[in-house]
Amino acid sequence: MTPSSDKEDVDPTSEQVLLTFYRRLYPFKQLFKWLNRGPERTEKELRLFPYREFAYTLRNQAYLRYNSYPSDIEMKKHVCLLTPSRFEIGPVYSAQPKDKKTVRSTHFKAEKREVVFDIDMTDYDPIRTCCSEADICKRCWGFIAVAVQVLDKAIRDQFGYNQLLWVYSGRRGIHLWISDKEAFELTDDQRKAMVEYLTVVKNGKEPGKQVNSRFASKDLPPTLKEACQTINESFDELILQDQNCFGSKEGYETLLSLIPDAKVVSRLREKWSDNPGSPSYIKWDEMKDEIKTLEQPARRVMRNAMEDILLQYAYPRLDAEVSKHRNHLLKAPFCIHPKTGRICVPVDPRHVAEFDPAKVPTIGQLLAELDAAGSSNSGREHRDDWQKTSLKPYIDMFDQYANSVQEKQTKMDLSW
């Protein structure tokens, strides 16, 4: 029997709700396959799961680190006992994390983990106009969608990684897990170099230029030229029309602060002051008209500035600290967000623009679906009950991803 499953009444932090979720819906089997990089193995160096750290936030806000398990079955038993409000995944250590207190500190080191990235909607607060702080809607999800498109392409094309798992955070952002073996084994210095290479926009909260992307030549690197092309495909709809970022005096003054030509700034400010509420797409066209009147090299300087504006408004805003260190913990896929009740589900980067966070399954919805479906496992352990719910396509996606990680690992093992 599931607890009360009215969508509005379900408390996502209640013990009974969490117990039902972990017993009947959470995909422990698929999680094991992914993190162990395949089925259970006998060789220590390839049997990774027992050396993986899990950390739990309990319902009383207590935080338990350095948990580890020999299998997904043992993990599920412990999670059902604890009923944490969420849990996080850490690195693979040189010794089993549960033995940390009995192992010499010199023998307990974080050795491997997926490269992870975190994009948080609050970092777009200086420019988005529909929501702020922890709120998010389909409209401002457009910023996340463009960020995913840019970052996904950059990582695949420039680093050659292709085992990318994008996961909605359950509230206001998205996480990326890169499971390629080469990424899995990067050192902290290599991770730091990677994230610094990919960081173009500072996460500043104040208006003004936050892009640092040009070298002495004043031209963008080819990789950022490609990013600008991707951004430009969505810039008109997202920035100029939907968000109307320059439609207020505050908005257009921020735009003017990014223009390096003082004469152009003066003429545009005079024009826009007469009609401060004119739509952003009109102001953008008026700025382009001003550029057409310039001679070289002033025109080139302004065109460079326009590229920087594209980057500032729509290039991924990364939380660099999440990515730099192997021992950083990140919330596991398929946890319940305690504020929204939404599940942290995978997102297909090819369809990220169509994704709507408001339509993500909530725990209340899932429990209602379980009630409606009934149970064919009376008196026995519930397995794969998620197949009866709207969680199914997301777990199927996750299972396919875990299979791809396993298949690539198996091929690498056979090549040795």
KEFIMI-311654 format. One record per residue (C-alpha): z, y, x; residue in three letters. Coordinates in steps of 0.25 Angstrom, whole numbers, padded with zeros to 4 digits, always signed. Example, Ala and Ser with C-alpha at 12.3 -4.5 7.8 and 13.67 -1.06 7.14 Angstrom:
BEGIN
+0031-0018+0049ala/+0029-0004+0055ser/
END
This chain:
BEGIN
+0000+0000+0000met/-0004+0014+0006thr/+0005+0026+0004pro/+0002+0036-0006ser/-0013+0040-0003ser/-0016+0053-0011asp/-0024+0061-0001lys/-0015+0073-0003glu/-0001+0066-0003asp/-0002+0057+0009val/+0006+0062+0021asp/-0001+0058+0034pro/+0012+0057+0042thr/+0019+0048+0032ser/+0024+0035+0038glu/+0018+0026+0027gln/+0004+0034+0028val/+0003+0032+0043leu/+0007+0017+0042leu/-0003+0015+0032thr/-0014+0022+0040phe/-0010+0015+0053tyr/-0009+0001+0047arg/-0022+0002+0038arg/-0031+0012+0043leu/-0030+0016+0058tyr/-0040+0009+0067pro/-0031+0003+0078phe/-0042-0008+0081lys/-0053+0003+0084gln/-0043+0011+0091leu/-0040+0000+0100phe/-0054-0004+0103lys/-0057+0010+0107trp/-0045+0013+0116leu/-0046-0001+0122asn/-0061+0001+0124arg/-0064-0012+0118gly/-0056-0025+0113pro/-0043-0029+0119glu/-0045-0033+0134arg/-0037-0041+0144thr/-0041-0033+0157glu/-0030-0022+0158lys/-0040-0012+0163glu/-0049-0014+0151leu/-0038-0016+0141arg/-0035-0001+0138leu/-0027+0000+0125phe/-0013-0005+0130pro/-0014+0007+0141tyr/-0017+0017+0130arg/-0007+0028+0126glu/-0004+0031+0111phe/+0005+0042+0107ala/+0011+0044+0093tyr/+0016+0055+0085thr/+0026+0050+0075leu/+0028+0056+0062arg/+0041+0063+0067asn/+0032+0069+0078gln/+0038+0060+0089ala/+0028+0057+0099tyr/+0027+0044+0106leu/+0018+0042+0118arg/+0014+0030+0127tyr/+0012+0020+0117asn/+0002+0008+0120ser/-0002-0005+0114tyr/-0009-0018+0118pro/-0017-0018+0106ser/-0021-0010+0093asp/-0012-0020+0085ile/+0000-0016+0092glu/-0003-0001+0092met/-0005-0002+0077lys/+0008-0009+0075lys/+0015+0002+0083his/+0008+0013+0076val/+0011+0008+0062cys/+0026+0007+0067leu/+0026+0022+0072leu/+0017+0028+0061thr/+0013+0040+0070pro/+0007+0052+0064ser/-0003+0051+0075arg/-0006+0045+0088phe/-0013+0049+0101glu/-0021+0041+0111ile/-0018+0043+0126gly/-0024+0037+0139pro/-0025+0024+0145val/-0013+0023+0155tyr/-0012+0014+0167ser/+0000+0007+0161ala/+0003+0005+0146gln/+0009+0017+0140pro/+0020+0010+0133lys/+0025+0006+0147asp/+0025+0020+0152lys/+0040+0021+0154lys/+0040+0008+0162thr/+0028+0012+0171val/+0029+0020+0184arg/+0023+0034+0181ser/+0013+0032+0192thr/+0008+0020+0185his/+0006+0026+0172phe/-0006+0035+0171lys/-0017+0039+0161ala/-0029+0032+0166glu/-0040+0033+0155lys/-0043+0039+0141arg/-0054+0044+0133glu/-0059+0058+0136val/-0054+0066+0124val/-0058+0080+0118phe/-0051+0088+0107asp/-0058+0099+0099ile/-0048+0107+0090asp/-0052+0116+0079met/-0041+0126+0082thr/-0049+0130+0095asp/-0060+0136+0086tyr/-0050+0145+0078asp/-0055+0157+0085pro/-0069+0155+0079ile/-0068+0147+0067arg/-0067+0154+0054thr/-0064+0144+0043cys/-0051+0138+0048cys/-0040+0140+0058ser/-0029+0132+0066glu/-0028+0118+0061ala/-0037+0119+0049asp/-0052+0114+0049ile/-0063+0113+0039cys/-0077+0107+0039lys/-0082+0121+0043arg/-0074+0123+0056cys/-0077+0108+0059trp/-0090+0113+0063gly/-0084+0118+0076phe/-0079+0104+0079ile/-0092+0098+0075ala/-0100+0107+0085val/-0089+0104+0096ala/-0091+0089+0094val/-0106+0090+0095gln/-0106+0099+0108val/-0095+0090+0114leu/-0100+0077+0110asp/-0114+0080+0116lys/-0108+0086+0129ala/-0100+0074+0132ile/-0111+0064+0129arg/-0122+0072+0136asp/-0114+0077+0148gln/-0104+0066+0151phe/-0111+0054+0145gly/-0100+0050+0136tyr/-0103+0043+0123asn/-0091+0037+0118gln/-0086+0049+0110leu/-0076+0048+0099leu/-0074+0061+0090trp/-0061+0061+0081val/-0057+0071+0071tyr/-0043+0075+0074ser/-0039+0075+0059gly/-0037+0090+0058arg/-0044+0101+0066arg/-0051+0094+0078gly/-0059+0083+0085ile/-0056+0074+0096his/-0066+0067+0106leu/-0063+0054+0113trp/-0073+0050+0124ile/-0071+0035+0127ser/-0082+0032+0137asp/-0076+0025+0149lys/-0080+0036+0159glu/-0073+0046+0150ala/-0061+0037+0148phe/-0059+0036+0163glu/-0060+0051+0167leu/-0049+0057+0175thr/-0041+0069+0170asp/-0049+0078+0180asp/-0062+0073+0175gln/-0058+0075+0160arg/-0053+0089+0163lys/-0067+0092+0170ala/-0074+0086+0158met/-0067+0095+0148val/-0068+0107+0156glu/-0083+0105+0157tyr/-0084+0104+0142leu/-0075+0116+0139thr/-0082+0128+0136val/-0074+0136+0126val/-0060+0139+0129lys/-0050+0137+0118asn/-0046+0151+0117gly/-0040+0156+0104lys/-0045+0171+0106glu/-0059+0177+0103pro/-0068+0179+0115gly/-0076+0171+0125lys/-0071+0157+0127gln/-0083+0151+0133val/-0084+0149+0148asn/-0098+0141+0150ser/-0107+0149+0160arg/-0109+0148+0175phe/-0114+0158+0184ala/-0128+0156+0179ser/-0124+0161+0165lys/-0131+0149+0158asp/-0124+0139+0151leu/-0124+0125+0157pro/-0134+0116+0150pro/-0123+0108+0143thr/-0118+0120+0136leu/-0132+0124+0132lys/-0133+0111+0125glu/-0119+0114+0118ala/-0124+0128+0114cys/-0136+0121+0107gln/-0127+0112+0100thr/-0118+0123+0095ile/-0130+0132+0092asn/-0134+0121+0081glu/-0121+0124+0074ser/-0118+0138+0078phe/-0125+0145+0066asp/-0119+0136+0055glu/-0105+0135+0061leu/-0102+0148+0068ile/-0111+0158+0061leu/-0111+0153+0047gln/-0100+0144+0044asp/-0089+0150+0052gln/-0095+0164+0053asn/-0088+0166+0066cys/-0093+0180+0067phe/-0092+0185+0053gly/-0079+0193+0055ser/-0076+0205+0064lys/-0067+0195+0072glu/-0078+0185+0073gly/-0089+0194+0078tyr/-0080+0201+0088glu/-0077+0188+0094thr/-0092+0186+0095leu/-0094+0200+0101leu/-0084+0196+0112ser/-0093+0185+0117leu/-0105+0194+0118ile/-0106+0199+0133pro/-0116+0211+0130asp/-0108+0223+0126ala/-0120+0231+0120lys/-0123+0219+0111val/-0108+0218+0107val/-0108+0233+0103ser/-0120+0232+0095arg/-0116+0219+0087leu/-0102+0225+0085arg/-0107+0237+0079glu/-0116+0229+0070lys/-0106+0219+0066trp/-0095+0230+0063ser/-0104+0235+0052asp/-0104+0221+0045asn/-0093+0213+0051pro/-0094+0202+0041gly/-0108+0199+0043ser/-0111+0184+0045pro/-0110+0178+0059ser/-0124+0173+0059tyr/-0129+0187+0057ile/-0120+0192+0068lys/-0126+0181+0077trp/-0140+0185+0074asp/-0137+0199+0077glu/-0131+0195+0090met/-0144+0187+0093lys/-0152+0199+0089asp/-0144+0208+0099glu/-0147+0198+0110ile/-0162+0199+0107lys/-0162+0214+0111thr/-0156+0211+0125leu/-0164+0210+0138glu/-0161+0200+0148gln/-0151+0197+0154pro/-0142+0203+0143ala/-0149+0193+0133arg/-0146+0181+0142arg/-0132+0185+0143val/-0131+0186+0128met/-0138+0173+0125arg/-0127+0167+0135asn/-0117+0173+0127ala/-0122+0167+0114met/-0121+0153+0120glu/-0107+0156+0124asp/-0104+0160+0110ile/-0110+0147+0104leu/-0101+0140+0114leu/-0088+0148+0111gln/-0090+0146+0096tyr/-0094+0131+0095ala/-0092+0124+0109tyr/-0081+0113+0108pro/-0067+0119+0111arg/-0060+0108+0118leu/-0045+0106+0120asp/-0046+0103+0135ala/-0032+0098+0138glu/-0035+0086+0128val/-0046+0081+0137ser/-0041+0083+0151lys/-0031+0072+0153his/-0031+0057+0150arg/-0016+0057+0146asn/-0019+0067+0134his/-0017+0060+0120leu/-0026+0062+0109leu/-0024+0059+0094lys/-0030+0045+0091ala/-0042+0044+0081pro/-0038+0040+0067phe/-0025+0047+0067cys/-0020+0054+0054ile/-0019+0069+0056his/-0005+0072+0051pro/-0009+0086+0045lys/-0022+0083+0038thr/-0020+0068+0036gly/-0035+0066+0041arg/-0038+0055+0050ile/-0043+0057+0064cys/-0057+0051+0062val/-0069+0050+0072pro/-0081+0060+0070val/-0095+0056+0073asp/-0100+0068+0082pro/-0114+0066+0076arg/-0109+0070+0063his/-0097+0079+0067val/-0103+0091+0059ala/-0102+0083+0046glu/-0088+0079+0048phe/-0078+0086+0039asp/-0063+0085+0043pro/-0059+0087+0029ala/-0066+0074+0025lys/-0059+0065+0035val/-0050+0054+0029pro/-0036+0057+0027thr/-0025+0047+0027ile/-0022+0050+0012gly/-0037+0047+0009gln/-0037+0034+0017leu/-0024+0029+0010leu/-0030+0032-0003ala/-0043+0024+0001glu/-0034+0012+0006leu/-0027+0012-0008asp/-0040+0012-0015ala/-0046+0001-0007ala/-0034-0008-0008gly/-0030-0018+0002ser/-0036-0031+0006ser/-0025-0034+0016asn/-0013-0036+0007ser/-0002-0041+0015gly/-0009-0040+0028arg/-0012-0030+0039glu/-0022-0020+0035his/-0034-0019+0044arg/-0046-0011+0043asp/-0041-0004+0030asp/-0048+0008+0035trp/-0061+0002+0031gln/-0057+0005+0016lys/-0056+0019+0019thr/-0064+0032+0023ser/-0059+0030+0037leu/-0069+0018+0039lys/-0081+0026+0044pro/-0072+0033+0055tyr/-0065+0020+0060ile/-0079+0014+0060asp/-0084+0025+0069met/-0072+0023+0078phe/-0074+0008+0078asp/-0088+0011+0083gln/-0083+0020+0094tyr/-0073+0010+0098ala/-0084-0001+0099asn/-0093+0008+0107ser/-0082+0011+0117val/-0079-0004+0118gln/-0094-0008+0119glu/-0096+0002+0131lys/-0083-0003+0138gln/-0087-0017+0136thr/-0101-0014+0143lys/-0094-0007+0154met/-0085-0019+0156asp/-0096-0029+0157leu/-0103-0020+0167ser/-0092-0022+0177trp/
END
